[in-house]
Amino acid sequence: MAEQQPWIDGPPPPPELAKARRRAWIGLGLATTPMLLWGACTAGLLRVNGDTTGILMLVALGLSAIGAGFGVASLVAKRTPLGWLAAVAGVVSPFVAFFLAALTVPFSRGRAHRRRGQEQVPSHEANETWLDPVAPLDAPAELRDALGEGWRAMAATETASVAAFASFSQQLLALGAPSRFVEDAHLDALDEVRHARVCYAIAAGFDGRRHGPAPFAAAAWPSEHTPSFARLAQDCLRDGCVFEGASARVARELAAEATPEVASALATIAEDEARHAAHAWEVLEWVRAKLDVREVAALEGVLDEVEAGEHTGVVDHTRFEAFGVAGSTRWREAVRATAREARARLRGELAKAA
């Protein structure tokens, strides 16, 4: 009697082909880890600070390199399309993940508008309706385009803050906040509209492009969570007390150093952002009384996360600071200094309330 064969549709693949396929599948899985890491962060499934992000990315890059090695080993055993795919993915995936991360992690300044934990800002297009009166601004010819893009990036964050304050006012209403807090939120949003118009105008003054925000669909997305006192407290502390306080600090510093053409706008922004931060502290004082001990303790974790963050600026260097565009070092130091001050103030207020 003939021996029963374990296959139905045909003979098994040759050993070298089976080995190649096995190595290719392992390689492909390892090669795509940078993309999986980026996707988890973008979807809000993974929330990490700057230090752990670097560690995770190094691990992902290592696994991707091993995946490329398995792809090559697969090709040595037997050249197959799957082997080529694994080898190429191991090399390309880290670069694609880095490129996507650069596109989806915008510069943070002031009160952020978030979707699934990721900050959202509008792109720009030809749009004169968001421009204050424009006059050409003096700057070296080789810097004009870069300065225009830098100021336009700041204008986009100011535009996003309008949406953030709209969401903030809705949370206040949902949680029964005093009317003066809701009023302040709307007045602060109007400040952000003015800031955006000024920043778009300064950008146009440098590079001549009369651009404003493109349609910003993210502004209309509903809140991802049901409003809660705990979330409101964390948002106020992070986005209002710290980030708007840091924005005021940076704008005030740059106003003292920048060219006269932009110093006046920066001084106004600094004054307004400081007032927004003060409003956030008032709301935080009100909402803190409604938190339990665990939720109050979690506020320290918010400050830990802020201090650990990378907080990149519009540009990494300091060459544009004379024209009002902060570099990453200044912005990062301002955020961390403001976070330390916020921690001291928060602890002091908690001690008084105890």
Secondary structure, DSSP 8 states (H G I E B T S, - for coil): -----S-SSS----HHHHHHHHHHHHHHHHHTHHHHHHHHHHTTS----HHHHHHHHHHHHHHHHHHHHHHHHHHHH---HHHHHHHHHHHHHHHHHHHHHHHHS----SS--EETTEE----EEE-GGG----------GGGHHHHHHHHHHHHHHHHHHHHHHHHHHHHHHHTT--HHHHHHHHHHHHHHHHHHHHHHHHHHHHH---EEE---GGGGS--SS---HHHHHHHIIIIIIIIIHHHHHHHHHHHHHS-HHHHHHHHHHHHHHHHHHHHHHHHHHHHHTTS-HHHHHHHHHHHHHHHHS----SBSSSTTGGGT--BHHHHHHHHHHHHHHHHHHHHHHHHHH-
